[in-house]
């Protein structure tokens, strides 16, 4: 369970626990079964079995098999099979102190050293301070809107989080800072040398697969080398009870059981539309445009017009719950509520917030920081269809709920919503995440970086069990 506590203000989630309770176990073989003489498994179109009965509706399914010649049965019988288990690297959730310490706390922690600056330096400092204060008194409309919005939700976040955090400290899930062990030296994050978004761009120039484009690739082998042409422009599905490893451009990725993904950009979403399936939950984490993104050029972003073109009405089942992650820019919040959702025939029903805390229960940023806030917004809505019947045995969605968790240090690795949403969707509902960067059992995930956080370097291989 990812839900540690559920109180009236909201939930405390354990993101790391959620990941590690996924069955990241892979069937492996010791030598000599996997000897150097045995060629690598490779997925090619001419070696794929077509099954017309697909779980994705009328679309056919590709079952990936070993295209190479297998060893004789006697040799295979000498293989010693074992189960290799992977867990997510816990240090990626080691948030033991706030990213920015509030001014009040800084003053309390300082040694109150006396100011020994000379008169000239003092005058310069006072002059600079006056200039800064003068600039701070002038706010643009966006800043004024942000301050007004913050004042509206500040009390809800402060009071609600206090209850949740106090309960977690009491039960020992969170630890007061004084009780935490000394931090070890920082560990370098693994490098994902396979640029997935660039691969998606490259895939547009591959020869068209025509009728083969719509086939679903069913993962069968334990460790598969997948060519770009095999992978792109089709859904890839792992229907087994164990994790599969795929190798793409020399990089290994873990595909958890009962998961499905499409690696493409927004111009190549047709496999999702043509698979004969609609979804009861759609979670969207758009790459919003902002000044820092435009300056850095590190991340791609979409304009509001491009986001509106996502074909949600074609993907959504009747009464589909649509959830959009929104940054704290008021222009984006207004756009979702006033333009985006109405254009998709989605009615806004609630606004929740994800509050990011440290392992000791402190906000990762000061709540009143003028630059970065410790929370992000989720806008929840219901897809409206005239012929849709009312949902039965599903609770109405409450407004102003908090999702509190220790965030992952990886950029934009959002907390799992599966268990939080279970009371608000029908049982065994179909779930879809758009602009995903990781995979989840029971979900279909789409995006041009959909495998990013499935890279094997983000995991640790435990001692194998025979």
N, C-alpha and C positions, 0 to 999 in steps of 0.2 A: 504494500500500500504506500502511495506517495503522500497521502494525507496523514499528518502526524496528529493534528488537532483540528476539530471543527467546532467553532463557537458561533454565536449569533453574528459577530461582525464579519466572519469569513473563515478562511482556512490557513493553516500552516502546512506547507508542502516540503517534503524531502526529495529534492530533484535527483540527487545521487542515488538514493535508495531505489527510486523508480527505475532508473537506468539499469542498476545492477540486479533487479529482480526480473528483468528480461532474460530469457533463456539464451544467453550468449555462450552456447556450447557447440563446438564443431567436432564432427567425426574426423579423426586423423588416423594415419597408419605409420608405424615405425618402419625402419629399414628391415629387410630388403625390399619390402613392398613398394616403397617410394624411392627406389634406387635411381641413380643418375641415368641409367639406361632406359628408364620408362619415360616416354615423352610427356610433356605437359598437356593437361586437358585444355582443349580450346573449343570455344563455341563458334560454329560457323553455320550459315543459313542452310547449306546443303546437308548438314548432319542433324537437323532439328526435326523432331517428330511433330506433326500437326494433329492436334486433338480438337475436334469441332465442338466438344462440350466444354465450354469455358465458364468459369465462375463469373466472368465479366459480361455475361449475356451472350448475344449471338456471335460475337467476335471469336475467331479461332484462337488457339493457344499453341505456342511453341514450347516444346519440352526439350531443354538443353541436355545433350548427352555427350559422352566422350567421343570426339571425332577421330581419335587415334586408335591404333590397334592395342587391345588390352593384353596383358600377360596371360599365359595359360592358367587354367583353373588351379592346377597343382601349386603353381607359384603364388597365386593369389591366396591360397589356403594357408601359406606360411606367414602371411601378414599378421602383425599384432596390432589390432585396432585399439584406440584409446580415445577418450573424450577430452578435448582441450577447452577449458573454460576461460572466458575473458571477463574482466571487470573494468569499469571506467576508472580513469585515474583520479583518485580522491583529492590529490593536491590541486586539481582544477576547481575545487570548491573550498579551498582554504582562504576564506575571506575573514581574517581575524581582526581587522581594524578598518575603520572607514577610509574611503579613498581620499576624502577631504575632511579634515577635522574642523569643527565649527570654531568660530572666533572665541566664544565663551570658554570652550574646553581648552583651546590653545593657551588662553590666559591663565587658566587654572593649573595647567601642566608646566608652565614656564617658571623659571626661577626668579622672575621679576628683577631682571638685571637693570641697573641704572643706566640712563642714557648719558653717554660720554661724548656725544657729538659736539663739535665746536659750533660757534655762532653762525658761521657761514653755511655749514651743512644744515643747521636747524632752519635757517631762512629758506634754503633751497627746498627742504623737505616740506615746510609749511606751504610754500608757494605751489609745489606739486600737488599737495593734498587738496588745496583750494580748487585747483583746476579739475582734479578728479571729482570732487564734490559737486562742482558746477556741472560737469558732464552727467553725473548720476542723477541730477535733478531733472534732466530732460529725457523723457521716455517716448519711444515711438508707440504707435497704436498696438502693434503686436505685443510689446512688453506690457503695456497697460492691460490688455486683454488677458495675458498670462497671469498677471498679479491678481486680477479680479477672479479668475477661475481658481487659482490656488487658495484664495481666501474662502471660497465656497466649500472646498473639499478638505481644507486643512484640519478642521475639527474632526471630521469623519475619520481621516487617516490617523490622527494622533490618538483619539480615544479608542478606535477599533484595534489599532496595532498594540496599544498598551495592554489590552486584555489578552490578546493572543501571545504576545511576547512574555508576559508575566507567567502565563500558564506553561509555556515551554521552558522557561527557566526553572519553574517549580518542579516540573517532571524530569528535568535533566537533559532534554534534547539540546537546549542552548546552554552555554556555560558562561558565567561571569568572566570578564576579561582577566581578573586576577587568578582564576582557576585554570586558565588555559596554559598548556605547556609552551615553553619558548619556541618561537617559530624557527624552523630549519631554514637553510639557505634556499633562496628561490630556485625553482627548477625551470629550465628553459622549456617552453612549449614546443611540441612536435611541429615540424614543418610539413604542410601538405603541399608537396612539390607538383601535384597534379592539379592544374588550374581548371576546375570543372566548368566555370563560365566560359573560358576560352574554348574548351572542347565543344560546348554547345554551339558556339559561333562557328567553329570549324565544321560541325556536323551539317550545317546548312549547305555546304559545298560538296558533300558526299553524293554519289549517284543515288537517284531516287530508287526506293525499293518497291514502288508501285503498290500492288495488292498486298505485299508482305508487310507494309508499314503498320497495318492494324493488328497484326498478330501479337499476342502476349507471350513474352519470354518466360518460361517456367524454369526456375533454377532447380537442377537435380543433383549435380555433382557437388562435392564438398569444397573443392578449391578450383575455381574456374577462371581461365583467362578469357576475358570478354573483349572482342574487338569493338571499335567505335561503331562500326556499321551494324553490328549485332545489337548494340545497346540503345542507340539513339532512336527516337521516334517510335518507341513502343513501350508499353508497360512491362515492367520486370516484376515477377511475382515469386515469393518464397512461401509456398503453402505447407511446407513441412513443419515439424515440431522443433527443429534445430536450426541454428544459424548457418548460413552459407557464406563463404568467402569468395568475392569476385576480385579479379585483378584487372585494373584499367590503367593503361599507360604506365605499367610498372608499379602502380600503387595498389595496395590491398585495402578492401573495404568489407566491413561486416554487415551482412543483410540479415536482420533478425527474423525469427519465425513469424508466419502469418502476416507478413508485410508486403507492400507493393509500392513501386515508385516509377516515376517518369522523369528522366533527366532531359530537360529541354528548357528553352526560354519561352517568353510569352508569345512568340510568333509560331510556335509549334505545339499548341495544346490540343490538336485534333484527336490524338489517341485517347485522351480523357473523354472527349465528347462522343467518340465513336465506339466506346467500349460497352455501351448498352446499360450503363449504371448511373443512378443519381444518388445523392448523398444527403444524409439526415443532419450532419454537422459539417460545416465548412469553416476552418480557421485560416485566416489570411494575415500574413505578416509582410505587408508591402515594403519595398525599399523606398521609403519616403525621401523626397528631395529636401535637403537643408543646406545651410551655408557651409558647414564644416565638411560635408560630403563633397560639395562642389569644389571646395578648395583643395581637398586632399587627393581627389581622383583615385582613391583606393577602392571605393565601392561604387557599383553602378546604381542608378536610381531610376524610377519611373515618374513621369509627369502625372498629374491628376487625370488628364485625358486618357492616358494609357491605362491607368488603373480602372477607369470606368468601362473600358473595353473588355475587361475580364468577363467571360460569359457565365456569370453566376446563375442567371435564370435557366440555363440549359443544364447546369450541373446540380442544381438544387432539387431535392425531393419536396413534396408538399410539406409545409410547416418546418422546413429546414432551419436549423439554428445557425446563423451566420455570425461569426465573431471576428472582429478586425482589431489588430494591434495598432495603436496610434501613438505617435510621439506626443510630447507635451506642447507642441505648437498649436495654437488655437485655430489657425487656418486649416490644419488637417482635421481637427475635431469637428469643426463646422462643416467642412467638405463632406465627411463621412455621413453625418446626420442629415444634412440639408440637400446634398446633391447625389452622393454615391449610392446610399441605400435606397432613396426613392427611385433612382434610375434602374435599380435591380429589383424593384418591387419588394423591398425589405423594409419592414417597420421596426424602428428602434424601440427596444423594450427595456434596456438596462445599460448602466455604465459601471464597470468594475475597475479596480486598480490593482496592479501588481506592485507590492512594496518590497524593495530589496534591502536585506539586513545582513549584518555580519554574524559570525558564529556565536557572538556574545549578545546578540539582540539589538545592536545599534544600527541606525540607518546608515547605508553606505555613503550617502551624501547628507549634509544638513538639510532638514526639511524645508527651511526657508532660504536655501541657497538661491541666489538670483541667476545662476548659470545652469547647474544641473540639479534635477530633483531626484529623490530616491524612489520615485514611482513612475510607472507607465500605465497607460489607459487601455482598456478593452471596451469596445462598443459592441453590444450584443443586440441582434435583431432576428426577427422571424420572417422567412420568405412567405409572402402572401400570394395565394393562388385562389381564385374565385371558387373553384370546385373542391378545394381541400376540406376534408373533414376535420373536426377538432381532435386534438391529441387526447388520448385516454391514458390514465395512470401516469401522467407526467405533471410534475409540479410547475406552477407559474414561476417565471424567473424573477428573483428578487433584485432590487436595485441597490447600488452602492455597496457591493461586497468587496472584501479585501482578499487577495491572494498574497500571502507572505512567505518568502523563501530566501535562502542564501543563494545568490546568483552564481552561475558558472563564470569563470574568468574569460571564457571564450566569447567573443563578440556576438551578440544577438542569439545566444542559446537560451531560448525561452523555456519557462517551466512547463511541465506536462499538464494538460487540462483534462485528461481522460476521466479521472476519478471525480474531479470537481463537477463535471458536466453530467454525470450519469443519471442524476435525478431529473434532468431537464430534457432528456431525449428518450425516444422509445428504446426498449431493450434490443440489443443486437443491431443498433442503427449503423449505417455505413458512414465512415468518417473520412474526411479529406482535409489535408493541409496544403495550402498554396504558399509558395515561396519558402518551402521547408528547407532545413539544413541538416536534418537527421530523420531517421526512420523509427516508427513505432509499430508494435504488433497490433493488428486490427485496423490499421490506417493505410490509406493511399496517400502518398506524399509526392508533391510535384515541385520542381524548381530547377534553376540552372546550377545550384550548389546543393542539390538534395542529398548527396552522399558526404558532404563536407565533414560533419562530426561523426561519421561512421568510419573514418580513417582508422586503421588498426593502430596507429601510433598514439591515439588518444586512449587506448586501452592497455591493460596489463594482462599478459598470459599467465595464469596460475599453473602450479605444478600439475601435469596431466595425470588423469586417473585411468588405469587400464580397465 
